[in-house]
């Protein structure tokens, strides 16, 4: 069985912490998740997409929604996530600690935590699946990071050459970035990363 991890970030420019977090679903259950998620988005009061930051501030898709309706919508979407999630995963880095140790100290790409956290999410997803006996293979889909994607592809290609065979076998495909309006499961990853 292959599972798909969907990963998003939170707190990139908002101290005190930066988070990469998300969830995994069995590949064969992804279409059912998307159908239920979309049905809940369209249930009154309907919204066209989900972003936790907008829900919290009652802006964007949540503009004009009452607190009670907002809370109910988030709770019901959380129920869909809980129904389909095989596992949830997250990593947290304190901005100040990261800056003190890495910024300006090593390679330029290490000045921001996203690069390192990207690779750690894949490694931790692998370790989690193996420890729990969840899956022999996985795919990783990260929310769009235009400023990082090219360097991530390059650094992933370099690190992949040094993978142990069991990690290489685990990755069904190279990780990729996608838009959360096209890859609906990334909207649920946004919920996980926010929390």
C-alpha positions in Angstrom: 0.0 0.0 0.0 1.3 3.5 -0.9 0.4 6.4 1.2 0.5 10.1 0.3 1.8 12.7 2.6 0.6 16.3 2.2 2.7 18.9 3.9 2.2 22.7 4.5 4.0 25.3 6.5 2.9 27.8 9.1 4.7 30.7 10.8 7.3 31.2 8.0 7.3 35.0 8.8 5.5 34.9 12.1 7.7 34.1 15.2 8.0 32.5 17.6 8.0 29.2 15.6 8.1 27.8 12.0 6.1 24.6 11.4 6.0 22.1 8.6 3.1 19.7 9.2 0.7 17.6 7.4 -1.0 14.2 7.2 -0.9 11.0 5.2 -3.7 9.1 3.5 -3.8 5.7 1.8 -3.5 6.5 -2.0 -6.7 4.4 -2.7 -8.7 6.5 -0.3 -7.6 9.9 -1.6 -10.5 10.4 -4.0 -13.1 9.6 -1.3 -11.4 12.1 1.0 -11.5 14.8 -1.7 -15.2 14.1 -2.3 -16.1 14.4 1.4 -13.9 17.5 1.9 -15.5 19.2 -1.1 -19.0 18.3 0.1 -18.2 19.9 3.4 -16.8 23.0 1.8 -20.0 23.3 -0.2 -22.3 22.7 2.7 -23.9 25.9 4.1 -22.3 28.3 4.8 -20.4 27.3 1.6 -16.8 28.3 1.1 -14.7 27.6 -2.1 -11.5 26.6 -0.3 -10.0 26.3 3.2 -7.2 28.2 4.8 -6.9 28.1 8.6 -5.4 31.7 8.7 -8.5 33.0 7.0 -10.8 30.9 9.3 -9.1 32.3 12.4 -9.4 35.9 11.2 -12.8 35.4 9.5 -11.4 36.9 6.3 -11.1 35.6 2.7 -13.4 32.6 2.3 -14.7 33.1 5.9 -15.5 36.8 5.4 -18.8 37.7 7.1 -19.2 34.3 8.7 -20.2 34.2 12.3 -17.9 32.7 14.9 -20.3 29.8 15.5 -20.5 29.0 11.8 -16.8 29.3 11.4 -16.1 27.0 14.3 -18.7 24.5 13.0 -17.2 24.5 9.6 -13.6 24.0 10.9 -14.9 21.2 13.2 -16.7 19.4 10.4 -13.7 19.7 8.1 -11.5 18.4 10.9 -13.8 15.4 11.2 -13.2 14.6 7.5 -9.5 14.9 8.0 -9.7 12.6 11.1 -11.7 10.0 9.2 -9.1 9.6 6.5 -5.8 10.4 8.1 -3.5 7.4 8.5 -1.0 9.6 10.4 -0.3 13.2 11.1 3.2 14.6 11.2 4.8 17.9 12.1 8.1 19.6 12.9 8.6 22.8 14.8 11.6 25.1 14.9 12.0 28.2 17.0 12.9 31.1 14.7 15.3 32.7 17.2 17.1 29.5 17.9 17.4 28.7 14.2 18.8 32.1 13.4 21.3 31.9 16.2 22.7 28.5 15.0 22.4 28.7 11.2 21.7 32.1 9.8 24.9 33.4 8.1 26.9 30.6 9.6 27.0 28.0 6.9 25.5 27.8 3.4 23.1 30.6 2.3 20.3 28.1 1.7 20.4 27.2 5.4 19.5 30.8 6.5 15.9 29.8 6.5 14.5 26.6 8.1 12.3 25.5 5.2 15.1 23.7 3.4 16.2 21.6 6.3 12.7 20.9 7.5 11.7 19.7 4.0 14.3 16.9 4.1 13.5 16.1 7.8 9.8 15.7 7.0 10.6 13.1 4.4 13.0 11.3 6.8 10.6 11.4 9.7 7.7 10.2 7.4 9.8 7.2 6.5 10.8 6.5 10.1 7.2 6.8 11.2 5.8 4.5 8.6 8.5 1.9 9.3 8.0 2.1 13.1 4.3 1.8 12.9 4.3 -0.7 9.9 1.9 1.6 8.0 3.3 1.5 4.5 6.2 0.3 2.3 6.0 3.3 0.0 5.0 6.9 0.1 4.7 10.1 -2.0 5.2 13.5 -0.6 3.4 16.6 -1.8 4.3 20.0 -0.3 2.4 23.2 -0.6 3.8 25.7 -3.2 7.1 27.4 -2.1 8.1 29.4 -5.2 11.2 30.8 -3.6 12.4 27.4 -2.5 11.3 24.9 -5.1 14.3 25.1 -7.5 16.9 24.8 -4.8 14.9 22.0 -3.1 14.8 20.0 -6.3 18.6 20.4 -6.6 19.3 19.6 -3.0 17.0 16.6 -3.1 18.7 15.2 -6.2 22.1 15.4 -4.4 20.8 13.9 -1.2 19.0 11.1 -3.0 22.3 9.8 -4.3 23.3 9.0 -0.7 20.0 7.4 0.4 20.2 3.9 1.9 18.3 1.4 -0.3 15.4 1.1 2.1 14.7 4.9 1.9 15.0 4.9 -1.9 12.6 2.0 -2.1 10.2 3.8 0.2 9.9 6.9 -2.0 7.4 6.0 -4.8 8.3 9.3 -6.5 10.4 12.4 -5.9 8.6 14.9 -3.6 6.8 17.7 -5.4 5.1 21.0 -4.7 1.5 21.8 -5.7 -1.1 24.5 -5.3 -3.6 23.8 -2.5 -6.5 24.8 -4.7 -5.5 22.0 -7.1 -4.4 19.4 -4.5 -7.3 19.6 -2.1 -5.5 17.4 0.5 -3.1 20.3 1.0 -5.9 22.3 2.6 -6.2 19.7 5.3 -2.3 19.9 5.7 -2.8 23.6 6.3 -5.1 22.8 9.2 -2.5 20.4 10.7 0.3 22.9 10.3 -1.7 25.7 11.9 -2.5 23.6 14.9 
